[in-house]
Amino acid sequence: MITIQVDEKACVSCTLCVDACETRVFAFNDATGLPEVVNAKECFGCLACSAACPANAIDHTGVPHSMNFYYDLHSLDMLSKMTGDAADAVPAIASADVKRGLDDLGARLLSLGAVLSATLRSGLPAVGTFAGRTLANQLPRYRVPKNFEEALALAIEEFAPAWQLEPKVSGDTLTITVKDCFLRRLAQKHNSETGGDLCTLFYHYLAGYLSRMGKVRLRHTATERGCDACTYTAQIHPS
Amino acid sequence: MKAKISTEWLSGCSGCHVAIVDLHEKLLNLADEVEFVRVPVLMDEKGYPEADIGIVEGAIRSVHDREAVEHMRDSVRTLVAFGTCAVYGGPSGIGWLHDSESVFAQVYDGGPTNAGHERPDAGAPRLEESVVPIDEVVEVDFLLPGCPPSPYFIAAALRLLLDGSGPKLSKRTVCSGCTRKMSRRPGTALRKGAVTAADERLCLLSQGVVCMGSVTLDRCFSPCPQKGVACTGCNGPSLNIIREPQVDYRGVLAGTMSFLTGISEADVKAYIEAEAKTFYAYSLASPAIYKKPTVELREWAGDGHRHD
């Protein structure tokens, strides 16, 4: 059973909650200037009203929240430290929750890969490259590598533990061997072959990241797939 | 026995220390219960004496800041990040957009007001590569954002930390304390820049001015919007924005404004992105903000050049 509390002192009478609710739980009382809960049994806990409320005045109890696996733990930790209210503290996550979350993420990645390949097969490298550059932009600036070697060292750290990278540069040729790979484990678990669209996405994700961080352009020349490791070769050009 | 309080200032403006003095007569009540053992604005204490509560204002900008906050952590029992700079990086956090070399180049090599173009190599603490809030460096026990926090909230937080009594701190937004009336005004145009609005009783959002009250935590009792100045979000994001990973200032403000005025969400978002250095000024160095769907934040707010 979901119950809804409106903080009457905080409410600013904007009627956004009345408008946001798909199941018409609220009615606006013009005399008091407050929303009234008139249809509580119709509430299914989508929290659209809470999200729309400019005053953070609507609270729900009895709504099953998603696992905190999806939340940023650092941000959740800030909440109770900001109000002094232990009720806002971070609930502990069990390792079983983490495993469920990872399985869920794996399944989502597979379906995302299927959708992407059906809709934009030839655009996959572009999607991967964009995602890699976005990752590079997102890192705090105090980790800016001074040269391509430092970018490679940083990439090894950033991509672990999902991907174990072993890059090698000789002249203007870059060879990256990927040993322990999250995607290969995923493929083995779901009995699909490696080297599919997710692998294409991954390579361009890595290359996009490296080219932004190392300030170079990478032209892909060859891919070798083995049962324990894949090796990607690319030519390095100055950007 | 009196509880001991030690304070320290890092990269900030010292306004938060002045805000403690703004407790006025409450400061006298406080003096019965606490003893200040280190306050840089009042006392000449060079060391870091042991204390029960440590109050730190300012962000980590230089090596000195990092060492000072580590000494504070070692010498106090409860550490409070005091003010928006300590909690989110604050305006100093804009340094997060640039590396230290380009900051030096801009200010000392090319700065029009620096005639000799000399860099202060000696006698000044070295700048770190970036700016971070203090909880990125040490474990913090309590966060009191605000620029500065209102004396009411300072007193409430100290009450809570001293003996656990008193109310918990507000979870509301700046809107909840504002007396302006939020209502629908379809057909209103978006008003850009540092502008106010004609109607003194109507919500600024309803009049097309982008006010950040609805996405900002209340640690101030909303003085600005009530005086006709749009909220700039100096207390940092509201609790629902911190909690929900996918919720960002842009989306919430665009949704609310478009409901109230009929201005398209895309227009509001484009305006906020174009003026990101203003709208994200206080919190962009905090992972609570830059890990959101704000992936291009550095490009919106940075020098405007893209790398590809």
Interface residues (C-beta under 8 A of the other chain):
Chain A: D7 K9 A10 C11 V12 S13 C14 T15 L16 D19 S50 A51 A52 P54 A55 N56 A57 Y70 Y71 D72 H74 S75 L76 M78 L79 K81 M82 T83 G84 D85 D88 R133 T134 N137 Q138 P140 R141 Y142 R143 V144 R212
Chain B: V87 W96 L97 H98 D99 E128 E129 S130 V132 D135 V140 D141 F142 L143 L144 P145 A157 L160 L161 K168 L169 S170 K171 R172 T173 C175 S176 C178 K181 M182 S183 R184 C203 L205 G213 S214 L217 S238 L239 N240 I242 R243 E244 P245 V247 V252 G255 T256 F259 L260 P287 A288 Y290 K291 V295 E296 R298 E299 H307 D308
